Amino acid sequence: MTDEIDPIPPQRAQEILDAAIRERLGDHWDDEETGWTKVTGHNYMARVTRGRVSLDFYVDIFLGNVTVEQTDSAPLLETGRLLLIMLIGLSIVIAFLIVKIVSGG
């Protein structure tokens, strides 16, 4: 006798996930006015963000329970992003200067 538990089908998991997101954020959570944006996801998981707040929704593949984890963007991460953007900008300026020098003018 085998006591195998069948995983929840992807379509059903997506329905459970959508319902959990609507329950937490409201029916029109993805309207532009709410500020929530779906960043990534699949049938069993979704990440939505608004500003520095991220919500991760996970559907248990066997039980169908939804777990929600909230994280706030760390200041160190924001500093790293700003530094990266500045380095990219500086690289572009240097590239234009090199092109101008090489082209004679």
C-alpha positions in Angstrom: 0.0 0.0 0.0 1.5 3.3 -1.0 0.5 6.6 0.6 1.5 8.9 -2.2 0.4 12.4 -2.0 -0.2 13.9 -5.5 1.0 17.4 -6.0 -1.5 20.2 -6.7 -1.8 20.8 -10.4 -0.3 24.0 -11.7 -3.6 25.5 -12.7 -5.1 24.9 -9.2 -2.0 26.3 -7.6 -2.3 29.5 -9.7 -5.9 29.9 -8.6 -4.9 29.5 -4.9 -2.0 32.0 -5.4 -4.3 34.6 -7.1 -6.9 34.3 -4.4 -4.2 34.8 -1.7 -2.8 37.9 -3.4 -6.3 39.3 -3.8 -7.1 38.6 -0.2 -3.9 40.3 1.1 -3.8 43.3 -1.4 -7.4 43.7 -2.6 -9.1 42.8 -5.9 -7.4 45.5 -7.9 -3.9 45.2 -6.5 -2.3 45.3 -9.9 -3.8 48.7 -10.8 -1.3 51.4 -11.4 -2.7 53.5 -8.6 -2.0 50.9 -5.9 1.8 50.9 -6.6 2.1 47.1 -6.5 4.0 45.4 -9.3 4.5 41.7 -9.9 8.2 41.3 -10.3 8.5 37.5 -10.8 6.5 34.4 -10.4 5.1 31.1 -11.7 2.1 28.9 -10.8 3.4 28.2 -7.3 5.1 31.5 -6.3 4.8 35.3 -6.9 6.8 38.3 -5.7 5.2 41.7 -5.7 6.8 45.0 -4.7 5.8 48.5 -3.8 8.6 50.9 -3.0 11.0 49.1 -0.7 8.5 46.5 0.4 8.4 43.0 -1.2 5.8 40.3 -0.6 6.6 36.7 -1.6 3.7 34.4 -1.9 4.4 30.6 -1.9 1.9 27.8 -2.5 2.7 24.5 -0.9 2.9 22.0 -3.7 1.2 19.3 -1.8 -1.1 21.0 0.8 -2.1 24.1 -1.1 -1.3 26.3 1.9 -0.1 29.8 1.1 2.9 31.3 2.9 3.5 35.1 2.7 6.9 36.6 3.5 7.4 40.3 3.7 10.9 41.9 3.3 12.0 45.5 3.3 14.9 46.5 1.0 18.0 47.0 3.1 19.8 50.4 3.0 23.0 48.6 2.0 21.3 47.1 -1.1 20.0 50.6 -2.0 23.5 52.0 -1.7 24.9 49.2 -3.8 22.3 49.9 -6.6 23.2 53.6 -6.5 26.9 52.9 -6.7 26.3 50.5 -9.6 24.3 53.1 -11.5 27.0 55.7 -10.9 29.7 53.3 -12.2 27.7 52.6 -15.4 27.2 56.4 -16.0 30.9 57.0 -15.4 31.8 54.2 -17.8 29.6 55.8 -20.5 31.2 59.2 -20.1 34.7 57.7 -20.3 33.7 55.8 -23.4 32.4 59.0 -25.1 35.6 60.8 -24.2 37.7 58.1 -25.7 35.7 58.1 -28.9 36.0 61.9 -29.1 39.8 61.8 -28.6 40.3 59.0 -31.1 38.1 60.6 -33.7 40.2 63.8 -33.4 37.9 66.1 -32.1 
